[in-house]
Amino acid sequence: MTDKKFTEIYIEIMEDLYQKSIPSGSFKKLIEESPRDENGAIHIPYINYRIKQEVYEYVLDYHFKKHRLDEPSRSRLRVSIAMGPSPSYI
């Protein structure tokens, strides 16, 4: 999978996770509106968003199947999302 395709799928999954979180939100909007530090890093307030673990897993599985991802790609996305600014479990 190319880096461009990886990024597209990553953003699609994060958008879906935030739409299904409590409170509901838009990952793309958070990227645009979140403050940046002096190095340009974006600080998304992900700690304010919660999601049920079952919903989180469903979203990932849905997108993995939708894009027909192989196991290495699934693993790479799963780790990137878990280590990134994804909503926390309820």
Secondary structure by P-SEA (a helix, b strand, c coil): ccaaaaaaaaaaaaaaaaaacccbbbaaaaaacccccccbbbbbccccbbbbaaaaaaaaaaaaaaacccaaaaaaaaaaaaaccccccc
